[in-house]
Amino acid sequence: MVENKTLNKELAKEHGLSLYIETNGKKILFDVGESDKFLKNAKKLGVNLEEIDYLILSHGHKDHGGGLPYFLNKNSRARIFCSEHYFDKHYKKILGAHIDIGIPYEYLDVERFNFIDKSLELENIVIFHCDSKESDNVLNESLYMKDTFGECIRDSFNHELNLVIKEESKAVLITACAHKGLDNILKKAKEFSENVKFVVGGLHLSSRTSLNKNEEYIDKIIDESNQLGIKGIYPCHCTGEYGIKKMQDNGRFKTEEIQTGSKIKI
């Protein structure tokens, strides 16, 4: 529904993410971007948001959940899933200041939300936390959360959810930013299905506020994806052009960037 770039000037773009998914007769929205742009794009693309069955909220950053009030006003039927830590306080440290990037809940109908502790299986989909070790992605170092004493500490990303979709002999991993590390998330996803061979979403390989090319981490992600037998990665959002180019050059898998307006069938 919305992404950082667009294939069509008639479709809005923003630094955010919202993916529309159809599987097994269900209509799923994975995140809602930062504003109401996903809603405007849906109308232009002929997607009726009132018919969404499941809304899955990946993590508590406003570029993925800022559009929540617009969705709630538009859709009254969808089951909504997020982490039990989704509405915790989250921050980005910029020039020494902790900037609030979390999702306020005071004005939302939180009774509609289903909070997931570890994982949840619904028919052919699995919504899950990656509870393995922390990622060594240096780009996570600017992201913070508040602890039980109200102090800002490095974000543990215990609020991050991912999605596995299984159809027949294929399985796809959907991830928004992969803050826990794509290598870690893929290994967890394979606990739910060994057939996970495709990845769609943001991989957090670049930052708008840093010139760090993240070489070591990108190489590690490519190597792990090769070893795990991944056949295709469809990156977007926070992946970055440099990371995408390295995957295209060094991955033994197909790498195809997606943008607002892209359609893929797996």
Secondary structure, 3 states (H helix, E strand, C coil): CECCCECCCCCCCCCCCEEEEEECCEEEEECCCCCCHHHHHHHHHCCCHHHCCEEECCCCCHHHHCCHHHHHHHCCCCEEEEECCCCCCEEEEECCEEEECCCCCCCCCHHHEEEECCEEEECCEEEEECCCCCCCCHHHHHEEEECCCCCEEECCCCCCEEEEEEECCEEEEEECCCCCCHHHHHHHHHHHCCCEEEEEEECCCCCCCCCCCCHHHHHHHHHHHHHCCCCEEEEECCCCHHHHHHHHHHCCCEECCCCECCCCCC
